[in-house]
Amino acid sequence: MSRGSQLYLGYLWLILAFCGGPGVLVDCQTPDDVNMLLSDLFTNYNPRVRPVQNQMDPVVMDVSLYLFSVNEVDEVNEKLVTTGFLDLKWNDALLQWDPNSHSGIDLLNLPQKDIWRPDLVLKNGFTKFKELGGDHYYLTINYTGDVFWYPYEVFQTRCAIDITYFPFDEQTCDISFIVWCYTASEVVITKSSNGVNEYEYEENAIWTIVDTDSEVKTESFESQITFSITLQRKPRYYVINIIVPIVCLGFLSQLVFVVPTEAGEKMSYAVTVFLSFAVFLTMISADLPKNSESTSVLSVYLVVQMMSGALVLVISAMELRLHHRKTSNQMSLIFVGIVKAERRLRCVTSCRSSEKVASTLVEELDLQAEKNSKGSNSDIEWSDVTSSIDFFCFWVFLMLNVSVTLFLFLYISGTI
């Protein structure tokens, strides 16, 4: 046998080996084989007919959600935007074949418009009503009739926002899907054991996922699945840029009572602090939903601080008027009592803070204070009245501010 004949027989053996020669395990799948399989499957196939042999039986569809990212939580419009895809699986009894009769073909990828698929839609969508997927989507079918569909979407859904504990809040948002036309006796949804999966998930800069859940609701006329996502806000930005400045402003507002009345800057200082609270209240209101279902504790805190600032303005204005009264004007007993109480408190505090002062000196001071209270009021001037009012208001507003601030942080942290 010539060398050319040997090469020819070698090539022939290789062709037979790859195309079904005796004893060879590898099959050759040609385009004609695929065309013949498609012809056998779709000769009498109608995508408008439910794929069950007994039309009284339901199509059972397994559903799970794969989440890529949480794009946005819009508190103002109460909207959740996520990116992901659904993993849907059902059995098409009308698309089954024997791989051994079709050159070992066990999988097909077909356009979604060519076969029956459930009319699953997003129930709580924020935008227009539309079907899942598109003409460019393909479905995978294996020889047993199992169909796998992975429609990828950017889901925009409604989400009720509870802003009570803003910015230390948690929000639970739902993504609900429903079979629109078919009844629960025709298409039944079951949830996969996977539920919600974080597939190649990209962390959000503001929100982090703390919990997920899925629930199937089947009634006589509808079959529905709801995926719940619990999100926790990352509060660092709001603490640094809003809460810390607000708390500092709250304590700065008491310093108006430290500024001497004769300095002439008392009113301008009080107005500046008051307007600063108004600016922060506007900033927070712009980031919160316009509804009355819930109220942010932080907003209430700001309103309390603004009311406190308004009261400080009123007291400062009254102090300026009292400070510039003539000495000939008769002084009310209330003002006299305020001055004497302030002097007595200062005296007692000064005596207790000094360990070197003898106890006899304390008694003498008490006697002197008692004599002053019974004696003439001629040594009390209007400047003394405003100074005493500053003394009492400083401590009263300071204790009030500390109490309100402590209550704020204990409440939003869930301690009370």
HELIX and SHEET records of a PDB file:
HELIX    1   1 ARG A    3  PHE A   18  1                                  16    
HELIX    2   2 PRO A   31  PHE A   42  1                                  12    
HELIX    3   3 PRO A   99  SER A  101  5                                   3    
HELIX    4   4 GLN A  112  ASP A  114  5                                   3    
HELIX    5   5 ARG A  236  TYR A  238  1                                   3    
HELIX    6   6 VAL A  239  ILE A  243  3                                   5    
HELIX    7   7 VAL A  244  LEU A  252  1                                   9    
HELIX    8   8 SER A  253  PHE A  257  5                                   5    
HELIX    9   9 THR A  261  ALA A  263  5                                   3    
HELIX   10  10 LYS A  266  ALA A  286  1                                  21    
HELIX   11  11 VAL A  297  HIS A  323  1                                  27    
HELIX   12  12 LEU A  333  SER A  353  1                                  21    
HELIX   13  13 SER A  359  LYS A  374  1                                  16    
HELIX   14  14 TRP A  382  ILE A  412  1                                  31    
SHEET    1   A 6 LEU A 107  PRO A 111  0                                        
SHEET    2   A 6 TYR A 138  ASN A 142 -1                                        
SHEET    3   A 6 ASP A 146  TRP A 149 -1                                        
SHEET    4   A 6 LYS A  79  ASN A  91 -1                                        
SHEET    5   A 6 VAL A  59  ASP A  74 -1                                        
SHEET    6   A 6 VAL A 187  GLU A 202  1                                        
SHEET    1   B 5 LEU A 107  PRO A 111  0                                        
SHEET    2   B 5 TYR A 138  ASN A 142 -1                                        
SHEET    3   B 5 ASP A 146  TRP A 149 -1                                        
SHEET    4   B 5 LYS A  79  ASN A  91 -1                                        
SHEET    5   B 5 TYR A 152  ARG A 158 -1                                        
SHEET    1   C 4 LEU A 120  LEU A 122  0                                        
SHEET    2   C 4 GLU A 170  VAL A 179 -1                                        
SHEET    3   C 4 SER A 223  ARG A 233 -1                                        
SHEET    4   C 4 TRP A 207  THR A 218 -1                                        
END                                                                             
